[in-house]
Amino acid sequence: MEVSKEVREKALRILREGKVKKDIETEKRIHFTVQGETETHSVIYDKIKKEWSCDCMYLTLREKTCSHILAAQLFLKQKSST
């Protein structure tokens, strides 16, 4: 999925600053809390559907991957490579 340079930079900053937290993982979903610039967001990965969701306005209004989802994806990749 294509993301803008701005969204990618924001996601990397969120990750670098330690603002991604994996809350709980079940057989079907992984729940994250991601601290954005102004508020905390709930990001969920549905393992069955292989779909990401976030409660932020960017995703809702633009229907594009937000920095919160990308930060959670990068967080998972980082943890799986260690």
A tleap script that builds the chain and sets N, CA, C and O, in Angstrom:
source leaprc.protein.ff14SB
mol = sequence {
  NMET GLU VAL SER LYS GLU VAL ARG GLU LYS
  ALA LEU ARG ILE LEU ARG GLU GLY LYS VAL
  LYS LYS ASP ILE GLU THR GLU LYS ARG ILE
  HIE PHE THR VAL GLN GLY GLU THR GLU THR
  HIE SER VAL ILE TYR ASP LYS ILE LYS LYS
  GLU TRP SER CYS ASP CYS MET TYR LEU THR
  LEU ARG GLU LYS THR CYS SER HIE ILE LEU
  ALA ALA GLN LEU PHE LEU LYS GLN LYS SER
  SER CTHR
}
set mol.1.N position { 0.836 -1.181 0.000 }
set mol.1.CA position { 0.000 0.000 0.000 }
set mol.1.C position { 0.886 1.251 0.000 }
set mol.1.O position { 1.798 1.373 0.818 }
set mol.2.N position { 0.616 2.155 -0.901 }
set mol.2.CA position { 1.402 3.373 -1.059 }
set mol.2.C position { 1.028 4.416 -0.002 }
set mol.2.O position { -0.150 4.689 0.230 }
set mol.3.N position { 2.046 4.989 0.626 }
set mol.3.CA position { 1.810 6.064 1.604 }
set mol.3.C position { 2.690 7.248 1.240 }
set mol.3.O position { 3.758 7.083 0.651 }
set mol.4.N position { 2.238 8.431 1.591 }
set mol.4.CA position { 2.998 9.638 1.274 }
set mol.4.C position { 4.261 9.722 2.122 }
set mol.4.O position { 4.384 9.068 3.158 }
set mol.5.N position { 5.190 10.542 1.655 }
set mol.5.CA position { 6.444 10.748 2.384 }
set mol.5.C position { 6.153 11.338 3.762 }
set mol.5.O position { 6.803 10.972 4.741 }
set mol.6.N position { 5.192 12.234 3.845 }
set mol.6.CA position { 4.818 12.872 5.114 }
set mol.6.C position { 4.300 11.845 6.118 }
set mol.6.O position { 4.683 11.863 7.288 }
set mol.7.N position { 3.432 10.955 5.657 }
set mol.7.CA position { 2.870 9.911 6.538 }
set mol.7.C position { 3.984 8.969 6.999 }
set mol.7.O position { 4.031 8.585 8.168 }
set mol.8.N position { 4.878 8.597 6.080 }
set mol.8.CA position { 5.985 7.697 6.431 }
set mol.8.C position { 6.895 8.339 7.475 }
set mol.8.O position { 7.281 7.686 8.444 }
set mol.9.N position { 7.238 9.609 7.286 }
set mol.9.CA position { 8.097 10.313 8.245 }
set mol.9.C position { 7.439 10.418 9.622 }
set mol.9.O position { 8.091 10.249 10.652 }
set mol.10.N position { 6.129 10.702 9.618 }
set mol.10.CA position { 5.396 10.787 10.880 }
set mol.10.C position { 5.400 9.442 11.607 }
set mol.10.O position { 5.611 9.377 12.818 }
set mol.11.N position { 5.164 8.372 10.845 }
set mol.11.CA position { 5.152 7.020 11.433 }
set mol.11.C position { 6.509 6.670 12.026 }
set mol.11.O position { 6.581 6.106 13.118 }
set mol.12.N position { 7.578 6.996 11.322 }
set mol.12.CA position { 8.922 6.712 11.827 }
set mol.12.C position { 9.210 7.511 13.094 }
set mol.12.O position { 9.852 7.004 14.014 }
set mol.13.N position { 8.744 8.746 13.146 }
set mol.13.CA position { 8.936 9.575 14.345 }
set mol.13.C position { 8.158 8.994 15.531 }
set mol.13.O position { 8.672 8.939 16.649 }
set mol.14.N position { 6.924 8.564 15.282 }
set mol.14.CA position { 6.095 7.954 16.332 }
set mol.14.C position { 6.807 6.715 16.886 }
set mol.14.O position { 6.876 6.519 18.100 }
set mol.15.N position { 7.330 5.890 15.988 }
set mol.15.CA position { 8.024 4.667 16.393 }
set mol.15.C position { 9.300 4.986 17.174 }
set mol.15.O position { 9.546 4.414 18.236 }
set mol.16.N position { 10.101 5.898 16.641 }
set mol.16.CA position { 11.362 6.291 17.290 }
set mol.16.C position { 11.135 6.829 18.696 }
set mol.16.O position { 11.930 6.577 19.602 }
set mol.17.N position { 10.046 7.571 18.871 }
set mol.17.CA position { 9.755 8.181 20.170 }
set mol.17.C position { 9.068 7.211 21.134 }
set mol.17.O position { 8.689 7.598 22.239 }
set mol.18.N position { 8.909 5.962 20.719 }
set mol.18.CA position { 8.335 4.937 21.598 }
set mol.18.C position { 6.856 5.121 21.889 }
set mol.18.O position { 6.387 4.806 22.983 }
set mol.19.N position { 6.123 5.633 20.909 }
set mol.19.CA position { 4.708 5.945 21.134 }
set mol.19.C position { 3.759 4.860 20.615 }
set mol.19.O position { 2.559 5.094 20.468 }
set mol.20.N position { 4.305 3.677 20.340 }
set mol.20.CA position { 3.472 2.535 19.924 }
set mol.20.C position { 3.533 1.492 21.023 }
set mol.20.O position { 4.614 1.118 21.477 }
set mol.21.N position { 2.364 1.024 21.450 }
set mol.21.CA position { 2.294 0.000 22.492 }
set mol.21.C position { 1.342 -1.103 22.034 }
set mol.21.O position { 0.198 -0.841 21.661 }
set mol.22.N position { 1.834 -2.338 22.070 }
set mol.22.CA position { 0.947 -3.474 21.776 }
set mol.22.C position { 0.212 -3.805 23.062 }
set mol.22.O position { 0.831 -4.179 24.058 }
set mol.23.N position { -1.099 -3.671 23.043 }
set mol.23.CA position { -1.908 -3.880 24.247 }
set mol.23.C position { -2.242 -5.348 24.479 }
set mol.23.O position { -2.014 -5.892 25.559 }
set mol.24.N position { -2.787 -5.974 23.440 }
set mol.24.CA position { -3.224 -7.365 23.603 }
set mol.24.C position { -3.229 -8.052 22.242 }
set mol.24.O position { -3.496 -7.430 21.214 }
set mol.25.N position { -2.931 -9.338 22.260 }
set mol.25.CA position { -2.985 -10.129 21.037 }
set mol.25.C position { -3.810 -11.372 21.306 }
set mol.25.O position { -3.572 -12.102 22.268 }
set mol.26.N position { -4.789 -11.600 20.433 }
set mol.26.CA position { -5.622 -12.792 20.519 }
set mol.26.C position { -5.395 -13.615 19.249 }
set mol.26.O position { -4.560 -13.264 18.415 }
set mol.27.N position { -6.130 -14.691 19.112 }
set mol.27.CA position { -6.022 -15.505 17.900 }
set mol.27.C position { -6.449 -14.730 16.663 }
set mol.27.O position { -5.957 -14.979 15.563 }
set mol.28.N position { -7.379 -13.776 16.855 }
set mol.28.CA position { -7.961 -13.069 15.713 }
set mol.28.C position { -7.439 -11.650 15.502 }
set mol.28.O position { -7.447 -11.156 14.375 }
set mol.29.N position { -6.987 -10.988 16.566 }
set mol.29.CA position { -6.617 -9.568 16.446 }
set mol.29.C position { -5.410 -9.199 17.300 }
set mol.29.O position { -5.067 -9.868 18.275 }
set mol.30.N position { -4.773 -8.082 16.879 }
set mol.30.CA position { -3.736 -7.447 17.690 }
set mol.30.C position { -4.194 -6.011 17.918 }
set mol.30.O position { -4.511 -5.297 16.967 }
set mol.31.N position { -4.227 -5.598 19.166 }
set mol.31.CA position { -4.661 -4.251 19.529 }
set mol.31.C position { -3.454 -3.415 19.959 }
set mol.31.O position { -2.631 -3.849 20.765 }
set mol.32.N position { -3.373 -2.212 19.401 }
set mol.32.CA position { -2.295 -1.280 19.715 }
set mol.32.C position { -2.864 0.035 20.229 }
set mol.32.O position { -3.996 0.401 19.911 }
set mol.33.N position { -2.071 0.738 21.023 }
set mol.33.CA position { -2.338 2.121 21.388 }
set mol.33.C position { -1.198 2.923 20.775 }
set mol.33.O position { -0.024 2.635 21.008 }
set mol.34.N position { -1.564 3.940 19.983 }
set mol.34.CA position { -0.559 4.760 19.312 }
set mol.34.C position { -0.806 6.218 19.676 }
set mol.34.O position { -1.895 6.749 19.457 }
set mol.35.N position { 0.224 6.860 20.238 }
set mol.35.CA position { 0.112 8.264 20.623 }
set mol.35.C position { 0.414 9.132 19.410 }
set mol.35.O position { 1.541 9.162 18.916 }
set mol.36.N position { -0.613 9.841 18.938 }
set mol.36.CA position { -0.425 10.765 17.827 }
set mol.36.C position { 0.027 12.119 18.337 }
set mol.36.O position { 0.401 12.260 19.501 }
set mol.37.N position { -0.006 13.120 17.460 }
set mol.37.CA position { 0.439 14.459 17.838 }
set mol.37.C position { -0.484 15.103 18.877 }
set mol.37.O position { -0.024 15.819 19.766 }
set mol.38.N position { -1.780 14.843 18.757 }
set mol.38.CA position { -2.733 15.500 19.658 }
set mol.38.C position { -3.550 14.549 20.516 }
set mol.38.O position { -4.083 14.953 21.550 }
set mol.39.N position { -3.656 13.301 20.106 }
set mol.39.CA position { -4.454 12.351 20.886 }
set mol.39.C position { -3.959 10.923 20.697 }
set mol.39.O position { -3.150 10.642 19.813 }
set mol.40.N position { -4.453 10.038 21.532 }
set mol.40.CA position { -4.099 8.627 21.476 }
set mol.40.C position { -5.109 7.892 20.605 }
set mol.40.O position { -6.314 8.131 20.690 }
set mol.41.N position { -4.597 6.988 19.763 }
set mol.41.CA position { -5.460 6.267 18.831 }
set mol.41.C position { -5.411 4.770 19.078 }
set mol.41.O position { -4.413 4.224 19.547 }
set mol.42.N position { -6.517 4.129 18.748 }
set mol.42.CA position { -6.635 2.682 18.843 }
set mol.42.C position { -6.448 2.103 17.444 }
set mol.42.O position { -7.206 2.413 16.525 }
set mol.43.N position { -5.428 1.259 17.297 }
set mol.43.CA position { -5.140 0.604 16.019 }
set mol.43.C position { -5.342 -0.891 16.218 }
set mol.43.O position { -4.873 -1.465 17.201 }
set mol.44.N position { -6.044 -1.518 15.275 }
set mol.44.CA position { -6.334 -2.949 15.367 }
set mol.44.C position { -5.945 -3.634 14.065 }
set mol.44.O position { -6.263 -3.156 12.976 }
set mol.45.N position { -5.251 -4.762 14.197 }
set mol.45.CA position { -4.962 -5.611 13.043 }
set mol.45.C position { -5.811 -6.860 13.153 }
set mol.45.O position { -5.712 -7.608 14.125 }
set mol.46.N position { -6.650 -7.081 12.148 }
set mol.46.CA position { -7.501 -8.265 12.083 }
set mol.46.C position { -6.731 -9.346 11.330 }
set mol.46.O position { -6.528 -9.242 10.120 }
set mol.47.N position { -6.302 -10.385 12.051 }
set mol.47.CA position { -5.482 -11.447 11.463 }
set mol.47.C position { -6.257 -12.280 10.442 }
set mol.47.O position { -5.678 -12.773 9.474 }
set mol.48.N position { -7.546 -12.434 10.654 }
set mol.48.CA position { -8.373 -13.241 9.753 }
set mol.48.C position { -8.550 -12.528 8.408 }
set mol.48.O position { -8.313 -13.106 7.347 }
set mol.49.N position { -8.969 -11.271 8.474 }
set mol.49.CA position { -9.213 -10.485 7.254 }
set mol.49.C position { -7.931 -9.872 6.689 }
set mol.49.O position { -7.906 -9.396 5.555 }
set mol.50.N position { -6.854 -9.891 7.508 }
set mol.50.CA position { -5.590 -9.231 7.146 }
set mol.50.C position { -5.831 -7.760 6.827 }
set mol.50.O position { -5.371 -7.240 5.810 }
set mol.51.N position { -6.569 -7.100 7.730 }
set mol.51.CA position { -6.920 -5.683 7.564 }
set mol.51.C position { -6.550 -4.890 8.807 }
set mol.51.O position { -6.630 -5.384 9.932 }
set mol.52.N position { -6.142 -3.648 8.575 }
set mol.52.CA position { -5.801 -2.719 9.645 }
set mol.52.C position { -6.898 -1.677 9.787 }
set mol.52.O position { -7.515 -1.280 8.799 }
set mol.53.N position { -7.143 -1.231 11.023 }
set mol.53.CA position { -8.086 -0.141 11.246 }
set mol.53.C position { -7.540 0.790 12.328 }
set mol.53.O position { -6.769 0.383 13.196 }
set mol.54.N position { -7.962 2.050 12.247 }
set mol.54.CA position { -7.566 3.062 13.218 }
set mol.54.C position { -8.757 3.986 13.420 }
set mol.54.O position { -9.564 4.183 12.512 }
set mol.55.N position { -8.857 4.549 14.619 }
set mol.55.CA position { -9.990 5.423 14.908 }
set mol.55.C position { -9.727 6.905 14.577 }
set mol.55.O position { -10.505 7.774 14.971 }
set mol.56.N position { -8.630 7.193 13.853 }
set mol.56.CA position { -8.301 8.590 13.554 }
set mol.56.C position { -9.125 9.133 12.383 }
set mol.56.O position { -9.684 8.378 11.588 }
set mol.57.N position { -9.179 10.453 12.305 }
set mol.57.CA position { -9.932 11.119 11.244 }
set mol.57.C position { -9.265 10.969 9.883 }
set mol.57.O position { -9.961 10.931 8.869 }
set mol.58.N position { -7.940 10.882 9.831 }
set mol.58.CA position { -7.222 10.763 8.559 }
set mol.58.C position { -7.706 9.523 7.808 }
set mol.58.O position { -8.053 9.601 6.630 }
set mol.59.N position { -7.725 8.395 8.487 }
set mol.59.CA position { -8.167 7.151 7.851 }
set mol.59.C position { -9.643 7.240 7.477 }
set mol.59.O position { -10.038 6.820 6.390 }
set mol.60.N position { -10.449 7.781 8.371 }
set mol.60.CA position { -11.890 7.874 8.139 }
set mol.60.C position { -12.215 8.759 6.940 }
set mol.60.O position { -13.026 8.389 6.091 }
set mol.61.N position { -11.584 9.925 6.872 }
set mol.61.CA position { -11.908 10.892 5.820 }
set mol.61.C position { -11.214 10.608 4.495 }
set mol.61.O position { -11.822 10.765 3.436 }
set mol.62.N position { -9.970 10.198 4.535 }
set mol.62.CA position { -9.203 10.020 3.293 }
set mol.62.C position { -9.163 8.588 2.805 }
set mol.62.O position { -8.819 8.326 1.652 }
set mol.63.N position { -9.517 7.657 3.687 }
set mol.63.CA position { -9.489 6.236 3.356 }
set mol.63.C position { -8.116 5.806 2.832 }
set mol.63.O position { -8.010 5.012 1.897 }
set mol.64.N position { -7.070 6.351 3.461 }
set mol.64.CA position { -5.690 5.989 3.140 }
set mol.64.C position { -5.012 5.573 4.437 }
set mol.64.O position { -5.449 5.946 5.526 }
set mol.65.N position { -3.951 4.803 4.312 }
set mol.65.CA position { -3.210 4.364 5.497 }
set mol.65.C position { -2.679 5.576 6.253 }
set mol.65.O position { -2.041 6.453 5.670 }
set mol.66.N position { -2.946 5.616 7.542 }
set mol.66.CA position { -2.500 6.727 8.382 }
set mol.66.C position { -1.154 6.400 9.018 }
set mol.66.O position { -0.690 5.261 8.964 }
set mol.67.N position { -0.540 7.404 9.614 }
set mol.67.CA position { 0.770 7.222 10.263 }
set mol.67.C position { 0.670 6.290 11.464 }
set mol.67.O position { 1.651 5.638 11.820 }
set mol.68.N position { -0.502 6.217 12.096 }
set mol.68.CA position { -0.684 5.367 13.276 }
set mol.68.C position { -0.622 3.887 12.884 }
set mol.68.O position { 0.016 3.079 13.559 }
set mol.69.N position { -1.296 3.550 11.781 }
set mol.69.CA position { -1.264 2.169 11.284 }
set mol.69.C position { 0.142 1.817 10.822 }
set mol.69.O position { 0.656 0.746 11.142 }
set mol.70.N position { 0.762 2.721 10.069 }
set mol.70.CA position { 2.111 2.450 9.581 }
set mol.70.C position { 3.089 2.282 10.742 }
set mol.70.O position { 3.957 1.411 10.696 }
set mol.71.N position { 2.960 3.096 11.768 }
set mol.71.CA position { 3.830 2.974 12.945 }
set mol.71.C position { 3.632 1.612 13.614 }
set mol.71.O position { 4.607 0.992 14.040 }
set mol.72.N position { 2.392 1.139 13.713 }
set mol.72.CA position { 2.112 -0.175 14.313 }
set mol.72.C position { 2.690 -1.291 13.440 }
set mol.72.O position { 3.218 -2.274 13.961 }
set mol.73.N position { 2.594 -1.145 12.121 }
set mol.73.CA position { 3.165 -2.142 11.214 }
set mol.73.C position { 4.689 -2.197 11.371 }
set mol.73.O position { 5.275 -3.278 11.437 }
set mol.74.N position { 5.314 -1.033 11.428 }
set mol.74.CA position { 6.766 -0.972 11.605 }
set mol.74.C position { 7.178 -1.544 12.961 }
set mol.74.O position { 8.213 -2.201 13.075 }
set mol.75.N position { 6.367 -1.291 13.981 }
set mol.75.CA position { 6.605 -1.831 15.320 }
set mol.75.C position { 6.620 -3.364 15.276 }
set mol.75.O position { 7.506 -3.996 15.852 }
set mol.76.N position { 5.641 -3.950 14.594 }
set mol.76.CA position { 5.576 -5.416 14.481 }
set mol.76.C position { 6.787 -5.957 13.736 }
set mol.76.O position { 7.378 -6.953 14.154 }
set mol.77.N position { 7.161 -5.311 12.636 }
set mol.77.CA position { 8.316 -5.761 11.859 }
set mol.77.C position { 9.578 -5.694 12.703 }
set mol.77.O position { 10.409 -6.601 12.669 }
set mol.78.N position { 9.714 -4.616 13.457 }
set mol.78.CA position { 10.877 -4.423 14.322 }
set mol.78.C position { 10.952 -5.523 15.380 }
set mol.78.O position { 12.026 -6.065 15.640 }
set mol.79.N position { 9.814 -5.850 15.989 }
set mol.79.CA position { 9.784 -6.872 17.044 }
set mol.79.C position { 10.033 -8.272 16.480 }
set mol.79.O position { 10.642 -9.109 17.146 }
set mol.80.N position { 9.570 -8.526 15.265 }
set mol.80.CA position { 9.746 -9.869 14.692 }
set mol.80.C position { 11.171 -10.101 14.205 }
set mol.80.O position { 11.594 -11.244 14.032 }
set mol.81.N position { 11.921 -8.996 13.980 }
set mol.81.CA position { 13.291 -9.157 13.506 }
set mol.81.C position { 14.304 -9.209 14.641 }
set mol.81.O position { 15.497 -9.392 14.400 }
set mol.82.N position { 13.836 -9.049 15.880 }
set mol.82.CA position { 14.758 -9.089 17.025 }
set mol.82.C position { 14.738 -10.437 17.704 }
set mol.82.O position { 15.452 -10.645 18.684 }
savepdb mol mol.pdb
quit
